[in-house]
Amino acid sequence: MTDHPLDTKGLQCPLPVLRARKAIRAIAIGETLTVEATDPGARKDFPAFCEATGNRLLSVGEQDGILRFVIERTA
């Protein structure tokens, strides 16, 4: 499985999700997108984004104030 990183640190809502939407369209089904974000709103935005787009949120983590979302393109 190929992983594609996306750095959205420092960006505020809605930019992290908008950039993720563009990036996920550019990868193949079955590949993953790992998004790093610092916007606290991303905690609820990315699960909602995945539900709305039909993609799978594989994991959510936080380290040193950086949120990390791993999303599998399934749609």
N, C-alpha and C positions, 0 to 999 in steps of 0.2 A: 504494500500500500504506500503510495507516495503522499508525503505531507508537504503542504505549502504554507509557509509562515506569512503572517500579516501583522505588521506593527501599527497599532492605532494609539499607542501611548501618547498622552497629552491632548488627544482629541476629545471633544465633548459631544454628547448626544445631539443629533442623530448620526454624526459622521462615522463612528465606528461600525454601526450596522450598515450604513450605506456603502462603505468601502468593502465590508464583508460580502454584501449582496453582489457587488460587481466581481469580487475575487472568486466567489463560489461558482458563478456562472462560467468562469474561465477554466475550471478544472473538470476532470472527468468524473463520472459517477463512480463511487467507490473510493475516491481519493479523499484526503482530509485537508482541512484548513485549520491552522492553529492561529488564533487571534489573541494578541496581547493588548490589553487595554488598562487604562487607569481611571476611567470614568466610572464612579460608583453605580450609575444607572445601568451600566452594562450587565450587572448581575441579573436584572429582570429582562433587559432588552434582548439578550441573545437567546435565552430559552423561548421567548415569544417569537423571535425571528425564525428559529428552527421549526417551531410548531406551525407557523404561518406558511413557511416555504416547503414543508415536507422533508426537510433534512434532519439528520440525527445529531443531537448534542451528545457526544461521547463522554466528555469530562469537563469539569469546571474546577479550577484551582486558583489559589492565590499564594504568592510568595513575594515578600518585600514590597507589598502594596501594588503589585502587578497582577491583574486578573488574567487567567489563561483559559481560553475556551477551545476545545477541539471539536470540530464539526465535520461529520462525514456527509459528503454530497450523496444523497439518495434519490433526489428528484431532479 
